[in-house]
Amino acid sequence: MPFKQGRLLRHFDVSQIQPACSATDLVSAIPLAANFTAVVISSLQDVAVRLGQNGDSSLIRDIVATVGQEGEQLGVYRTLFQDLVPADQPFLTQSTREFAYLALQQNFIVPGTCPNDNIIDVPIFGTLSVLTKNIQAVDQNLTFSIRTNSTEGFNLVYINQLNLPIVQAISNATSSNGMFTFQADFPFTKNNLNGLIIVAVTNSSAAFINTNDVANKTLFGPGLIYPN
């Protein structure tokens, strides 16, 4: 008997999450899969640290095994339809559970269709849209948008590799129907911004020590950039 999607959920009258995906063919699906696989790898670093801090260090072995498998998977994605080496950098970008969950929510789930998101103990940030497309590995200004009443006191933060987060001022902010569009420098050369870059809008311009520090001050995000 052919498999029917959601059959079990419908039988027990459970609401179904409606999937969303921006890719429409294999060529566009591979970079999307590579991007999110990089997010998974970066977030598992945070999971391993939290397990150790909470006395569950015996589970870290499983996480490390998963990271290895995800890394192999990402290497395959990078070599399909692209002239790239399997590894994009020696130390992959750090992330947090908050950014991973919101990346999933904002990129793969139709808004309002997850019946349990209100009981998941992870903060919900506003959406940060990266409007600049086909971002190249060069110094440039990037354009973003957020839905808010004001951008006063806001700053943009880039998270890349295991380096300190990079804080950039917001400029050229304009508003239309409650949506602010703005720009920020993308300092590629100075910071060697290779591989996955996680972007967030924060309410602080202070120096951040790591990704968890950024997440604690985040209002909008994550934006995802993968220039090479």
Backbone as a chain_set.jsonl record, in Angstrom:
{"seq": "MPFKQGRLLRHFDVSQIQPACSATDLVSAIPLAANFTAVVISSLQDVAVRLGQNGDSSLIRDIVATVGQEGEQLGVYRTLFQDLVPADQPFLTQSTREFAYLALQQNFIVPGTCPNDNIIDVPIFGTLSVLTKNIQAVDQNLTFSIRTNSTEGFNLVYINQLNLPIVQAISNATSSNGMFTFQADFPFTKNNLNGLIIVAVTNSSAAFINTNDVANKTLFGPGLIYPN", "coords": {"N": [[0.852, -1.192, 0.0], [0.657, 2.189, -0.919], [2.562, 4.831, 0.582], [1.065, 7.377, 2.469], [1.332, 10.726, 2.946], [1.299, 12.162, 6.132], [-0.755, 10.571, 7.063], [-0.942, 9.137, 9.497], [-0.938, 11.238, 11.348], [-3.287, 12.569, 10.631], [-5.127, 10.601, 11.284], [-5.112, 10.627, 14.074], [-6.021, 13.138, 14.459], [-4.194, 15.302, 14.515], [-2.598, 18.361, 14.043], [-0.818, 19.214, 11.073], [2.516, 20.086, 10.243], [3.229, 22.384, 7.744], [5.307, 22.134, 5.028], [7.873, 24.24, 3.601], [9.833, 25.321, 0.877], [12.445, 26.85, -0.869], [13.764, 25.927, -3.08], [13.453, 24.655, -6.374], [14.409, 22.839, -8.155], [16.981, 20.343, -8.798], [19.504, 21.532, -9.092], [19.28, 23.99, -7.74], [18.554, 23.018, -5.287], [20.742, 21.684, -4.15], [22.767, 23.65, -3.269], [21.141, 24.847, -1.285], [20.71, 22.7, 0.465], [23.356, 22.284, 1.235], [23.901, 24.664, 2.557], [22.133, 24.556, 4.788], [23.007, 22.205, 5.968], [25.505, 23.034, 6.819], [24.651, 24.788, 8.797], [23.563, 22.973, 10.621], [25.883, 21.538, 11.391], [27.323, 23.614, 12.601], [25.645, 24.195, 14.739], [25.655, 21.885, 16.257], [28.008, 22.044, 17.627], [27.354, 23.771, 19.717], [25.442, 22.192, 20.985], [27.034, 20.068, 21.94], [28.643, 21.403, 23.82], [26.679, 22.257, 25.656], [25.725, 19.788, 26.557], [27.973, 18.852, 27.94], [28.162, 20.808, 29.953], [25.837, 20.305, 31.352], [26.181, 17.888, 32.567], [25.955, 15.668, 30.93], [27.985, 14.373, 29.523], [28.563, 11.905, 28.421], [27.071, 11.654, 26.163], [28.258, 13.175, 24.268], [29.969, 11.863, 22.544], [28.25, 10.713, 20.661], [27.305, 13.011, 19.42], [29.645, 14.034, 18.246], [30.173, 11.99, 16.418], [27.998, 12.344, 14.747], [28.547, 14.896, 13.745], [30.808, 14.33, 12.19], [29.673, 12.741, 10.155], [27.86, 14.581, 9.038], [29.681, 16.435, 8.091], [30.965, 14.986, 6.05], [28.798, 14.734, 4.348], [28.312, 17.435, 3.689], [30.654, 17.947, 2.29], [30.252, 16.454, -0.048], [28.048, 17.834, -1.154], [29.292, 20.28, -1.741], [30.918, 19.672, -3.867], [29.265, 18.957, -5.922], [27.968, 20.178, -8.891], [29.483, 22.416, -8.469], [32.666, 23.973, -8.481], [34.325, 23.342, -6.112], [36.383, 22.701, -3.235], [36.012, 19.956, -0.89], [36.062, 20.785, 1.878], [35.357, 23.891, 3.381], [36.735, 25.511, 5.132], [39.18, 25.492, 7.844], [38.188, 25.519, 10.498], [34.948, 25.158, 11.311], [32.057, 27.311, 11.189], [30.703, 28.634, 14.206], [27.616, 28.188, 16.001], [24.312, 28.427, 17.501], [21.662, 26.758, 19.335], [19.416, 28.353, 19.178], [19.687, 29.866, 16.782], [19.752, 27.769, 14.938], [17.194, 26.587, 15.229], [15.529, 28.743, 14.522], [16.372, 29.183, 11.907], [15.402, 26.879, 10.707], [12.635, 27.224, 11.172], [12.109, 29.606, 9.727], [12.846, 29.081, 7.106], [11.895, 26.615, 6.197], [9.344, 25.974, 7.064], [5.919, 26.649, 6.789], [4.688, 29.681, 7.975], [2.995, 29.7, 11.112], [2.017, 27.101, 11.041], [3.119, 25.191, 12.671], [2.19, 23.311, 15.312], [3.285, 23.091, 17.832], [5.195, 24.983, 18.434], [4.957, 26.883, 20.389], [5.55, 25.686, 22.781], [8.151, 25.01, 22.802], [11.171, 25.642, 24.287], [12.718, 27.929, 23.259], [13.82, 31.089, 22.266], [11.974, 33.24, 20.044], [13.008, 34.948, 17.293], [12.673, 37.948, 15.3], [12.254, 37.98, 11.709], [15.083, 38.188, 9.654], [15.846, 39.326, 6.613], [17.991, 38.626, 3.941], [18.658, 40.621, 1.393], [20.422, 41.074, -0.696], [21.575, 39.23, -3.404], [23.343, 36.293, -4.618], [25.918, 36.59, -3.342], [29.219, 37.591, -3.422], [32.685, 36.765, -2.682], [33.935, 39.284, -1.717], [34.782, 42.636, -0.611], [32.01, 44.668, 0.203], [28.801, 46.402, 0.232], [25.989, 45.135, 1.86], [22.482, 44.455, 1.577], [19.665, 44.44, 3.69], [16.535, 43.477, 5.316], [14.038, 44.129, 7.816], [11.119, 43.728, 9.853], [9.921, 46.276, 11.673], [9.445, 49.033, 13.993], [11.41, 50.891, 14.317], [14.943, 51.393, 13.825], [16.714, 52.309, 15.594], [19.504, 52.151, 17.707], [20.12, 49.612, 16.876], [22.317, 47.054, 15.634], [24.292, 45.268, 13.21], [25.46, 41.936, 13.156], [28.037, 39.756, 12.225], [28.736, 36.315, 12.18], [31.321, 34.086, 11.957], [33.278, 31.243, 11.245], [35.413, 30.316, 13.987], [35.944, 32.726, 15.001], [35.902, 35.934, 16.721], [32.689, 37.479, 16.941], [31.615, 39.879, 14.487], [30.839, 43.211, 14.613], [28.808, 45.472, 12.916], [27.844, 48.717, 11.859], [24.531, 49.867, 11.139], [23.303, 51.306, 8.146], [21.837, 53.794, 5.921], [19.064, 53.372, 6.355], [15.716, 52.855, 5.522], [12.149, 53.228, 5.616], [9.12, 51.5, 4.885], [5.796, 50.882, 4.994], [6.043, 49.64, 7.531], [8.24, 48.03, 7.184], [11.657, 47.938, 7.404], [14.38, 48.698, 5.382], [17.841, 48.312, 5.029], [21.431, 48.902, 5.001], [24.681, 47.355, 5.403], [28.19, 47.156, 5.967], [30.156, 44.601, 4.455], [32.8, 43.179, 5.48], [34.863, 41.504, 3.962], [37.615, 41.005, 3.176], [39.287, 41.907, 5.318], [38.508, 40.232, 7.391], [38.512, 37.675, 6.416], [36.185, 36.197, 5.49], [35.039, 33.367, 4.982], [33.106, 30.469, 3.986], [30.196, 29.385, 5.886], [28.253, 32.093, 7.032], [26.67, 33.538, 9.689], [24.127, 35.814, 10.331], [22.945, 38.451, 12.357], [20.674, 40.789, 13.86], [21.209, 42.944, 16.464], [20.587, 44.44, 19.72], [22.72, 45.713, 20.77], [25.947, 47.221, 20.691], [28.239, 46.416, 21.762], [31.331, 44.57, 22.212], [31.218, 41.185, 21.321], [31.722, 37.959, 22.784], [31.295, 35.379, 21.915], [29.131, 33.177, 19.971], [26.864, 32.51, 21.507], [26.684, 34.688, 23.175], [25.982, 36.629, 21.31], [23.447, 35.627, 20.527], [21.982, 36.063, 22.843], [21.492, 38.75, 22.718], [20.111, 39.155, 20.434], [17.665, 40.39, 18.163], [16.599, 40.074, 15.632], [16.899, 37.517, 13.218], [18.154, 34.247, 12.182], [20.148, 35.56, 9.495], [21.454, 33.958, 6.623], [24.492, 33.489, 5.018], [26.517, 32.364, 2.394], [29.213, 32.758, 0.913], [31.23, 31.4, -0.531]], "CA": [[0.0, 0.0, 0.0], [1.509, 3.368, -1.005], [2.639, 5.696, 1.761], [0.302, 8.611, 2.377], [1.926, 11.702, 3.854], [0.442, 12.694, 7.183], [-1.891, 9.681, 7.328], [-1.007, 8.844, 10.929], [-1.325, 12.464, 12.043], [-4.71, 12.809, 10.365], [-5.9, 9.592, 12.015], [-5.224, 11.068, 15.463], [-6.487, 14.525, 14.431], [-3.08, 16.165, 14.908], [-2.273, 19.33, 12.999], [0.411, 18.913, 10.363], [3.394, 21.177, 9.832], [3.264, 22.53, 6.298], [6.687, 22.432, 4.634], [8.146, 25.268, 2.604], [11.194, 25.182, 0.355], [12.661, 27.798, -1.962], [14.367, 25.24, -4.22], [12.479, 24.058, -7.293], [15.071, 21.825, -8.969], [18.149, 19.761, -8.139], [20.628, 22.471, -9.102], [19.077, 24.966, -6.667], [18.379, 22.315, -4.012], [22.035, 21.286, -3.583], [23.305, 24.73, -2.423], [20.278, 25.017, -0.121], [21.028, 21.605, 1.382], [24.697, 22.538, 1.76], [23.799, 25.777, 3.501], [21.512, 24.14, 6.042], [23.894, 21.225, 6.594], [26.508, 23.832, 7.53], [23.992, 25.288, 10.007], [23.47, 21.838, 11.548], [27.224, 21.294, 11.931], [27.682, 24.717, 13.499], [24.8, 24.142, 15.932], [26.032, 20.732, 17.075], [29.055, 22.504, 18.549], [26.646, 24.301, 20.887], [24.819, 21.054, 21.663], [28.074, 19.341, 22.669], [29.023, 22.207, 24.984], [25.58, 22.22, 26.625], [25.707, 18.454, 27.161], [29.045, 18.806, 28.92], [27.835, 21.681, 31.078], [24.698, 19.759, 32.086], [26.491, 16.575, 33.119], [25.62, 14.593, 29.997], [29.155, 14.26, 28.65], [28.591, 10.603, 27.744], [26.363, 11.78, 24.885], [29.039, 13.984, 23.332], [30.505, 10.949, 21.53], [27.242, 10.596, 19.603], [27.263, 14.278, 18.695], [30.846, 14.111, 17.417], [29.968, 11.058, 15.312], [27.049, 12.988, 13.84], [29.256, 15.991, 13.084], [31.637, 13.738, 11.15], [28.801, 12.346, 9.046], [27.348, 15.797, 8.4], [30.791, 17.024, 7.353], [31.109, 14.23, 4.804], [27.654, 15.098, 3.514], [28.543, 18.782, 3.177], [31.708, 17.853, 1.291], [29.641, 15.996, -1.297], [27.25, 18.932, -1.696], [30.154, 21.336, -2.259], [31.554, 19.242, -5.112], [28.235, 18.76, -6.942], [27.608, 21.379, -9.659], [30.325, 23.536, -8.067], [34.089, 23.651, -8.515], [34.781, 23.662, -4.763], [36.969, 21.606, -2.46], [35.009, 19.492, 0.077], [36.062, 21.566, 3.122], [35.438, 25.313, 3.065], [37.609, 26.194, 6.074], [39.687, 24.537, 8.84], [37.324, 25.503, 11.681], [33.627, 25.533, 10.82], [31.389, 28.392, 11.909], [29.962, 28.314, 15.427], [26.236, 28.659, 16.049], [23.59, 28.062, 18.713], [20.371, 26.104, 19.11], [18.436, 29.379, 18.806], [19.817, 30.177, 15.363], [19.379, 26.583, 14.17], [15.74, 26.436, 15.268], [14.905, 29.819, 13.754], [16.667, 28.945, 10.493], [14.434, 25.863, 10.291], [11.306, 27.842, 11.174], [11.96, 30.671, 8.739], [13.18, 28.657, 5.75], [11.335, 25.339, 5.775], [8.013, 25.752, 7.625], [4.949, 27.716, 6.521], [4.403, 30.354, 9.255], [1.735, 29.422, 11.788], [1.537, 25.724, 10.877], [3.731, 24.292, 13.66], [1.283, 23.383, 16.463], [3.991, 22.953, 19.106], [6.302, 25.92, 18.586], [4.776, 27.688, 21.599], [6.011, 24.968, 23.973], [9.591, 24.787, 22.666], [11.814, 26.665, 25.106], [13.733, 28.647, 22.488], [13.251, 32.388, 21.899], [11.632, 33.462, 18.645], [13.474, 36.234, 16.799], [12.074, 38.432, 14.071], [12.924, 37.526, 10.487], [16.073, 39.044, 9.004], [15.954, 38.913, 5.211], [19.174, 39.065, 3.2], [18.12, 41.002, 0.09], [21.474, 40.946, -1.701], [21.643, 37.861, -3.909], [24.603, 35.855, -5.226], [26.958, 37.347, -2.648], [30.565, 37.152, -3.769], [33.691, 36.877, -1.626], [34.624, 40.566, -1.879], [34.259, 43.712, 0.224], [30.832, 45.275, -0.417], [27.666, 46.698, 1.102], [24.872, 44.21, 1.703], [21.179, 45.026, 1.907], [18.83, 43.57, 4.522], [15.261, 44.068, 5.732], [13.384, 43.615, 9.016], [9.844, 44.397, 10.136], [10.058, 46.93, 12.97], [9.043, 50.439, 13.999], [12.598, 51.737, 14.352], [16.222, 50.684, 13.868], [17.584, 53.037, 16.513], [20.194, 51.288, 18.654], [20.354, 48.288, 16.303], [23.565, 46.795, 14.928], [24.36, 43.992, 12.505], [26.58, 41.116, 13.616], [28.419, 38.604, 11.411], [29.384, 35.218, 12.9], [32.01, 33.271, 10.957], [34.318, 30.371, 11.782], [35.448, 30.403, 15.447], [36.45, 34.058, 15.311], [34.992, 36.802, 17.462], [31.648, 38.081, 16.108], [31.962, 41.176, 13.906], [29.729, 44.155, 14.744], [28.793, 46.501, 11.883], [26.777, 49.708, 11.99], [23.478, 49.89, 10.128], [23.279, 52.58, 7.431], [20.854, 53.986, 4.842], [17.8, 52.726, 6.727], [14.491, 53.475, 5.024], [10.966, 52.496, 6.072], [7.936, 51.484, 4.033], [4.755, 49.976, 5.495], [6.524, 48.881, 8.674], [9.411, 47.232, 6.824], [12.877, 48.725, 7.269], [15.47, 48.202, 4.549], [19.075, 48.994, 5.43], [22.674, 48.325, 4.506], [25.803, 47.208, 6.329], [29.417, 46.717, 5.309], [30.555, 43.195, 4.496], [34.266, 43.32, 5.447], [35.377, 40.175, 3.637], [39.075, 40.905, 3.13], [39.875, 42.095, 6.645], [38.124, 39.161, 8.315], [38.584, 36.364, 5.759], [34.846, 35.65, 5.725], [34.788, 32.21, 4.132], [32.182, 29.484, 4.526], [28.915, 29.853, 6.419], [28.217, 33.307, 7.846], [25.379, 33.747, 10.336], [23.93, 37.25, 10.51], [21.896, 38.785, 13.321], [20.514, 42.184, 14.28], [21.203, 42.972, 17.925], [20.33, 45.731, 20.364], [23.951, 46.083, 21.459], [27.133, 47.424, 19.861], [29.393, 45.977, 22.55], [32.06, 43.431, 21.663], [30.679, 39.884, 21.721], [32.799, 36.991, 22.978], [30.987, 34.166, 21.166], [27.805, 33.16, 19.355], [25.836, 32.527, 22.549], [26.596, 36.082, 23.596], [25.198, 37.305, 20.268], [22.06, 35.157, 20.595], [21.327, 36.683, 23.998], [21.174, 40.142, 22.386], [19.531, 39.176, 19.093], [16.264, 40.747, 17.947], [16.208, 39.553, 14.322], [17.874, 36.604, 12.647], [19.436, 34.499, 11.539], [20.357, 35.574, 8.056], [22.482, 32.981, 6.269], [25.286, 33.857, 3.85], [27.533, 31.361, 2.077], [29.79, 33.364, -0.289], [32.003, 30.451, -1.343]], "C": [[0.886, 1.239, 0.0], [1.426, 4.215, 0.252], [1.853, 6.975, 1.514], [0.821, 9.577, 3.429], [0.902, 12.192, 4.87], [-0.71, 11.79, 7.568], [-2.06, 9.414, 8.821], [-1.455, 10.072, 11.714], [-2.807, 12.757, 11.844], [-5.587, 11.84, 11.151], [-6.133, 10.024, 13.456], [-5.584, 12.549, 15.574], [-5.423, 15.488, 14.975], [-2.74, 17.089, 13.745], [-0.919, 19.007, 12.378], [1.21, 20.186, 10.089], [3.437, 21.21, 8.311], [4.673, 22.937, 5.866], [6.758, 23.545, 3.594], [9.588, 25.108, 2.151], [11.355, 26.097, -0.85], [13.236, 27.139, -3.208], [13.295, 24.565, -5.066], [13.091, 23.004, -8.207], [16.335, 21.363, -8.253], [19.302, 20.755, -8.041], [20.491, 23.51, -7.994], [18.942, 24.294, -5.301], [19.714, 21.977, -3.356], [22.667, 22.409, -2.762], [22.469, 24.975, -1.173], [20.571, 23.945, 0.923], [22.404, 21.804, 2.013], [24.663, 23.618, 2.828], [23.223, 25.316, 4.83], [22.323, 23.049, 6.738], [24.994, 21.933, 7.374], [25.933, 24.403, 8.821], [23.896, 24.179, 11.055], [24.821, 21.572, 12.201], [27.595, 22.362, 12.945], [26.895, 24.648, 14.802], [25.154, 22.971, 16.838], [27.214, 21.05, 17.989], [28.417, 22.985, 19.855], [26.006, 23.173, 21.689], [25.845, 20.3, 22.502], [28.495, 20.084, 23.926], [27.945, 22.132, 26.058], [25.488, 20.851, 27.305], [26.783, 18.339, 28.235], [28.735, 19.625, 30.155], [26.725, 21.108, 31.949], [24.935, 18.341, 32.608], [26.148, 15.406, 32.225], [26.765, 14.34, 29.023], [29.216, 12.93, 27.905], [27.913, 10.656, 26.379], [27.168, 12.548, 23.842], [29.636, 13.113, 22.23], [29.538, 10.819, 20.357], [27.18, 11.868, 18.76], [28.454, 14.399, 17.757], [30.733, 13.175, 16.215], [29.024, 11.652, 14.274], [27.71, 14.118, 13.065], [30.122, 15.451, 11.947], [30.821, 13.356, 9.927], [28.273, 13.56, 8.296], [28.445, 16.485, 7.584], [31.042, 16.313, 6.035], [29.998, 14.595, 3.823], [27.851, 16.47, 2.885], [29.627, 18.779, 2.105], [31.189, 17.395, -0.058], [28.845, 17.126, -1.942], [28.127, 19.994, -2.352], [30.809, 20.954, -3.587], [30.547, 18.98, -6.232], [27.86, 20.098, -7.583], [28.453, 22.596, -9.303], [31.785, 23.089, -8.077], [34.718, 24.037, -7.185], [35.427, 22.444, -4.12], [35.958, 21.194, -1.392], [34.92, 20.318, 1.353], [36.223, 23.047, 2.803], [36.389, 26.077, 3.978], [38.082, 25.194, 7.135], [38.821, 24.422, 10.085], [35.946, 26.026, 11.272], [32.951, 26.521, 11.76], [30.619, 27.877, 13.123], [28.535, 28.86, 15.334], [25.628, 28.241, 17.382], [22.287, 27.375, 18.341], [19.318, 27.107, 18.667], [18.483, 29.659, 17.308], [19.428, 28.985, 14.492], [17.863, 26.43, 14.093], [15.053, 27.5, 14.422], [15.196, 29.686, 12.265], [15.707, 27.91, 9.917], [13.041, 26.468, 10.164], [11.115, 28.78, 9.989], [12.155, 30.206, 7.302], [12.453, 27.409, 5.268], [9.936, 25.053, 6.308], [7.113, 26.932, 7.284], [4.567, 28.358, 7.852], [3.027, 29.998, 9.81], [1.251, 27.995, 11.701], [2.204, 24.731, 11.824], [2.92, 24.371, 14.946], [1.99, 23.386, 17.814], [5.074, 24.0, 19.327], [6.177, 26.784, 19.838], [5.259, 26.98, 22.861], [7.503, 24.635, 23.9], [10.319, 25.944, 23.327], [13.012, 27.283, 24.385], [13.124, 29.979, 22.068], [13.013, 32.507, 20.398], [12.081, 34.862, 18.245], [12.656, 36.651, 15.584], [12.883, 37.974, 12.867], [13.875, 38.594, 9.958], [16.259, 38.529, 7.583], [17.224, 39.484, 4.594], [18.724, 39.346, 1.771], [19.155, 40.919, -1.021], [21.606, 39.482, -2.109], [23.022, 37.577, -4.514], [25.793, 36.615, -4.653], [28.33, 36.741, -2.937], [31.532, 37.414, -2.619], [34.557, 38.116, -1.839], [34.035, 41.562, -0.889], [33.11, 44.402, -0.5], [29.846, 45.701, 0.657], [26.566, 45.688, 0.812], [23.588, 44.876, 2.167], [20.319, 43.991, 2.624], [17.488, 44.248, 4.776], [14.74, 43.366, 6.98], [12.066, 44.357, 9.188], [9.893, 44.944, 11.558], [9.597, 48.377, 12.855], [10.23, 51.386, 13.95], [13.838, 50.858, 14.352], [17.202, 51.376, 14.815], [18.189, 52.079, 17.545], [20.494, 49.897, 18.134], [21.725, 48.227, 15.631], [23.492, 45.435, 14.26], [25.608, 43.242, 12.961], [26.781, 39.949, 12.653], [29.133, 37.583, 12.3], [30.005, 34.292, 11.867], [33.171, 32.519, 11.591], [34.262, 30.394, 13.323], [36.003, 31.745, 15.898], [35.443, 34.838, 16.145], [33.943, 37.377, 16.517], [32.025, 39.506, 15.699], [30.739, 42.082, 13.945], [29.869, 45.241, 13.689], [27.617, 47.446, 12.111], [25.778, 49.569, 10.845], [23.455, 51.268, 9.473], [22.171, 52.586, 6.388], [19.528, 53.282, 5.128], [16.612, 53.523, 6.209], [13.306, 52.594, 5.395], [9.834, 52.603, 5.065], [6.973, 50.435, 4.561], [5.26, 49.061, 6.614], [7.722, 47.999, 8.408], [10.605, 48.153, 6.626], [13.868, 47.982, 6.376], [16.724, 48.987, 4.898], [20.281, 48.272, 4.843], [23.695, 48.198, 5.631], [27.01, 46.731, 5.54], [29.611, 45.214, 5.485], [32.075, 43.161, 4.35], [34.976, 41.997, 5.188], [36.893, 40.081, 3.796], [39.702, 40.958, 4.514], [39.643, 40.89, 7.543], [38.13, 37.765, 7.702], [37.279, 35.595, 5.936], [34.518, 34.541, 4.726], [33.811, 31.253, 4.803], [30.904, 30.12, 5.044], [29.098, 31.098, 7.278], [26.802, 33.462, 8.378], [25.258, 35.224, 10.678], [22.775, 37.481, 11.475], [21.853, 40.289, 13.525], [20.357, 42.181, 15.79], [20.878, 44.369, 18.438], [21.545, 46.199, 21.155], [25.077, 46.247, 20.45], [28.401, 46.989, 20.582], [30.071, 44.788, 21.881], [31.482, 42.128, 22.213], [31.818, 38.872, 21.819], [32.557, 35.69, 22.218], [29.559, 34.243, 20.632], [26.686, 33.175, 20.383], [25.615, 33.935, 23.072], [25.774, 36.888, 22.596], [23.726, 36.922, 20.371], [21.299, 35.81, 21.742], [20.903, 38.122, 23.731], [20.465, 40.276, 21.034], [18.05, 39.537, 19.113], [15.733, 40.147, 16.653], [17.314, 38.632, 13.799], [17.373, 35.16, 12.714], [19.301, 34.695, 10.035], [21.498, 34.619, 7.76], [23.166, 33.401, 4.975], [26.344, 32.783, 3.645], [28.234, 31.816, 0.794], [30.626, 32.423, -1.135], [32.009, 29.102, -0.645]], "O": [[1.785, 1.342, 0.835], [0.382, 4.31, 0.898], [1.973, 7.583, 0.451], [0.767, 9.307, 4.629], [-0.21, 12.583, 4.517], [-1.575, 12.208, 8.338], [-3.172, 9.457, 9.347], [-2.26, 9.961, 12.639], [-3.499, 13.149, 12.784], [-6.66, 12.211, 11.627], [-7.216, 9.816, 14.003], [-5.47, 13.145, 16.646], [-5.716, 16.366, 15.786], [-2.611, 16.646, 12.604], [0.008, 18.582, 13.068], [0.648, 21.226, 9.746], [3.656, 20.183, 7.667], [5.175, 23.975, 6.296], [5.827, 23.756, 2.817], [10.464, 24.794, 2.956], [10.507, 26.119, -1.742], [13.2, 27.73, -4.287], [12.35, 23.979, -4.538], [12.371, 22.344, -8.956], [16.715, 21.924, -7.226], [19.994, 20.812, -7.024], [21.487, 23.875, -7.37], [19.186, 24.925, -4.272], [19.812, 21.981, -2.129], [23.079, 22.15, -1.631], [23.017, 25.278, -0.113], [20.669, 24.237, 2.115], [22.591, 21.523, 3.196], [25.31, 23.503, 3.868], [23.761, 25.645, 5.887], [22.329, 22.974, 7.967], [25.374, 21.492, 8.459], [26.636, 24.495, 9.828], [24.122, 24.422, 12.241], [24.904, 21.399, 13.417], [28.118, 22.058, 14.017], [27.417, 25.005, 15.858], [24.974, 23.051, 18.053], [27.399, 20.393, 19.013], [28.877, 22.652, 20.947], [26.022, 23.191, 22.92], [25.566, 19.931, 23.642], [28.685, 19.473, 24.978], [28.254, 21.963, 27.237], [25.204, 20.772, 28.5], [26.538, 17.794, 29.312], [29.008, 19.197, 31.276], [26.669, 21.387, 33.147], [23.997, 17.672, 33.04], [26.057, 14.272, 32.695], [26.537, 14.119, 27.834], [29.858, 12.842, 26.858], [28.155, 9.796, 25.532], [26.803, 12.57, 22.667], [29.794, 13.573, 21.1], [29.955, 10.814, 19.199], [27.023, 11.81, 17.541], [28.303, 14.814, 16.608], [31.151, 13.53, 15.113], [29.225, 11.485, 13.071], [27.467, 14.282, 11.87], [30.17, 16.04, 10.866], [31.227, 13.617, 8.795], [28.241, 13.571, 7.066], [28.178, 17.046, 6.522], [31.301, 16.956, 5.018], [30.233, 14.743, 2.624], [27.593, 16.657, 1.696], [29.537, 19.518, 1.125], [31.63, 17.887, -1.097], [28.956, 17.352, -3.147], [27.765, 20.548, -3.391], [31.212, 21.832, -4.349], [30.946, 18.798, -7.382], [27.479, 21.038, -6.886], [28.177, 23.696, -9.781], [32.094, 21.953, -7.72], [35.544, 24.948, -7.125], [35.069, 21.305, -4.416], [35.115, 22.009, -1.015], [33.823, 20.536, 1.867], [37.115, 23.426, 2.045], [36.811, 27.181, 3.636], [37.453, 24.15, 7.311], [38.724, 23.343, 10.671], [35.799, 27.199, 10.927], [33.232, 26.563, 12.958], [29.972, 26.831, 13.073], [28.285, 29.866, 14.671], [26.327, 27.764, 18.276], [21.86, 27.403, 17.186], [18.431, 26.775, 17.881], [17.447, 29.688, 16.642], [18.839, 29.163, 13.426], [17.312, 26.175, 13.022], [14.108, 27.204, 13.691], [14.352, 30.039, 11.441], [15.252, 28.042, 8.781], [12.351, 26.251, 9.169], [10.078, 28.749, 9.327], [11.682, 30.86, 6.373], [12.392, 27.159, 4.064], [9.388, 23.986, 6.032], [7.501, 28.086, 7.468], [4.161, 27.651, 8.774], [2.031, 29.993, 9.087], [0.182, 27.68, 12.225], [1.885, 23.543, 11.786], [2.953, 25.401, 15.619], [1.361, 23.654, 18.838], [5.807, 23.919, 20.313], [7.164, 27.355, 20.302], [5.368, 27.613, 23.912], [8.055, 24.047, 24.83], [10.105, 27.102, 22.967], [14.154, 27.178, 24.833], [12.004, 29.997, 21.556], [13.754, 31.947, 19.59], [11.595, 35.853, 18.791], [12.029, 35.822, 14.926], [14.056, 37.623, 12.993], [13.505, 39.761, 9.832], [16.77, 37.428, 7.376], [17.498, 40.679, 4.709], [18.438, 38.416, 1.017], [18.794, 40.713, -2.18], [21.733, 38.602, -1.257], [23.762, 38.494, -4.871], [26.577, 37.21, -5.392], [28.566, 35.551, -2.726], [31.237, 38.184, -1.704], [35.754, 38.013, -2.106], [32.929, 41.366, -0.385], [33.219, 44.693, -1.691], [30.026, 45.402, 1.838], [26.251, 45.419, -0.348], [23.602, 45.747, 3.037], [20.251, 42.829, 2.224], [17.316, 45.434, 4.494], [14.967, 42.173, 7.179], [11.917, 45.486, 8.72], [9.905, 44.184, 12.526], [9.385, 48.884, 11.754], [10.082, 52.552, 13.584], [13.801, 49.719, 14.819], [18.39, 51.054, 14.827], [17.476, 51.297, 18.174], [21.06, 49.076, 18.857], [22.224, 49.232, 15.124], [22.735, 44.56, 14.68], [26.674, 43.833, 13.131], [25.834, 39.243, 12.306], [30.021, 37.938, 13.075], [29.306, 33.769, 10.999], [33.945, 33.079, 12.368], [33.177, 30.483, 13.897], [36.472, 31.89, 17.027], [34.28, 34.451, 16.26], [34.278, 37.732, 15.387], [32.663, 40.238, 16.455], [29.706, 41.748, 13.365], [30.924, 45.864, 13.574], [26.532, 47.021, 12.507], [26.141, 49.2, 9.728], [23.573, 52.284, 10.159], [21.637, 51.541, 6.017], [18.942, 52.667, 4.237], [16.519, 54.729, 6.436], [13.431, 51.372, 5.479], [9.613, 53.656, 4.468], [7.287, 49.244, 4.576], [4.951, 47.87, 6.645], [8.182, 47.291, 9.304], [10.572, 49.046, 5.779], [14.155, 46.803, 6.584], [16.667, 50.208, 5.046], [20.167, 47.188, 4.271], [23.584, 48.848, 6.67], [26.873, 45.993, 4.564], [29.274, 44.641, 6.522], [32.589, 43.121, 3.232], [35.612, 41.438, 6.082], [37.395, 39.183, 4.471], [40.558, 40.136, 4.841], [40.494, 40.561, 8.37], [37.799, 36.787, 8.372], [37.267, 34.483, 6.465], [33.806, 34.764, 3.747], [33.697, 31.223, 6.028], [30.569, 31.25, 4.688], [29.978, 31.153, 8.137], [25.844, 33.51, 7.606], [26.176, 35.815, 11.247], [21.757, 36.792, 11.418], [22.863, 40.977, 13.381], [19.483, 41.505, 16.333], [20.894, 45.345, 17.688], [21.419, 46.985, 22.094], [25.155, 45.506, 19.47], [29.506, 47.17, 20.071], [29.456, 44.085, 21.079], [31.282, 41.987, 23.419], [32.766, 38.919, 21.035], [33.507, 34.971, 21.908], [28.867, 35.244, 20.818], [25.651, 33.799, 20.149], [24.487, 34.324, 23.376], [24.966, 37.731, 22.987], [22.853, 37.788, 20.311], [20.104, 36.079, 21.623], [20.05, 38.658, 24.437], [20.249, 41.387, 20.551], [17.286, 39.062, 19.953], [14.569, 39.756, 16.574], [18.501, 38.931, 13.923], [16.294, 34.893, 13.243], [18.453, 34.081, 9.387], [22.417, 34.485, 8.567], [22.509, 33.639, 3.962], [26.988, 32.343, 4.597], [27.907, 31.335, -0.291], [30.728, 32.621, -2.346], [32.602, 28.149, -1.15]]}, "num_chains": 1, "name": "protein.A"}
